[in-house]
Amino acid sequence: MSVRGATVRASLALAAVLAGGACVAAAPSAQVRYLSDSHSRRASLEASLVNRDNGYSTLRLARYATGTSGDWDALPEWNPPAEPLDAAMLATPRAPVAAGAAPLGVDAAASSGDIAALRALGEAAFFRYPAQLLDAAEVVTSEAIAARYGLWTDAGHGVGGLVRLRTTDGVTHLAVSCATCHAAQRGDCLSVGVGNDRLDVGALLVDARRGAGPASAAQLAWGPGRLDVTTLDGSEPVRIPDLRPVRSLGYLHHTASVEQRDETSLAVRLETLIITSNGQAVRPPRAIALGLAIYVRSLADGLAARPPQSDAALRGQSLFMAHCSGCHAPPSFTGRPVAIDLVGTDPVVGRSRERGTGTYRVPSLLGVAGRGLLLHDASISSVSELLDPARTGADYRGRLGGPAPGHRFGLDLAAEDRAAIAAFVAGL
């Protein structure tokens, strides 16, 4: 250290003493506070909730980091020995888990808040952590059956992100990981983070039950690419979201019910999702929840808007800025939530008792060309369809069986203008 540097440090120390105490250490990072401080976690939750009166918010306000009886903090940690389900295991999916299978490793660096270690842990958890039990997947006994339900097969990551785990009583169970819903086959490659628009969980659940009834009818109506993770009767399915642009989003959920202020608000969202998905009986290690948040946000590293690649796209850029950028503002191509009546799409989820806010989130258009299904209800299959006025007509038969109303922005433009906008958006 130089003499000048030592003098500056001594002066700072003296100033601290004269102010009434010794040198004050740097405040811990938000990540460290999330891992170690329940008050910080509670503050992050409260700051992120947009509508405190819906079911999503009231449950979390009553149970998350309260310091009172029934606090989810008191739940046992859920990190059982687990292994990816690969193609060779499909014939006997619930055979005993390998003796060498282990819980997901949480090392000291991740536990202390090291970002690189947390990201590595999050990437492993994305494919291997049993986020929710799904023993119904025992009907998937071949690659052909897996494909029927939209479960991908990948040499490096197994079948559809499914994992086998062993509970303390020695029983083998099946579970889904984040990758089950948020990875999809695109040609010969597995696109990580994109919503699995072929995944038909409703059909899988009904086939495993081999029964009918109101729940079965609702689940069959979901179709590929949609899920209801909120209601008991399955009546509010939404599109499985693309996680790649999450870092660019100011709000989470299709209804913009959670404001994403930083990594910790996403970590709280993921932690509480795992808790509620498992009947409020267990909770994930917080390093895993935080690691998942950091990894998911890192998926945006693979997204970048390209300069227009054609004359049509260049013209479309100008048209986009004139007609679309009020909501989808560069560089993230997103914006603040929009009132349901203004969007004009199906209002059921936006006004839901469980997640309603009276608005819908404005999705980022980064990566939209590879996204597959669009709008909160997955009623649109492509940007070209979104910009086709025919989809709103009474005789139109879209992927949900009828017209796809709402989001009429740009539909009054000339056909060549709409095509130019589509060409520009395809490059984002």
PyMOL commands that set and color helices and strands:
alter all, ss='L'
color gray80, all
select helices_A, chain A and resi 3-18+30-36+38-48+55-63+72-74+87-89+108-111+115-128+135-139+143-148+178-181+201-209+214-222+246-248+263-277+286-302+311-323+340-343+368-370+383-386+389-392+415-425
alter helices_A, ss='H'
color red, helices_A
select strands_A, chain A and resi 82-84+132-133+153-154+158-159+162-166+172-176+183-186+189-192+226-227+238-239+251-252+258-259+335-339+359-362
alter strands_A, ss='S'
color yellow, strands_A
deselect
rebuild
show_as cartoon
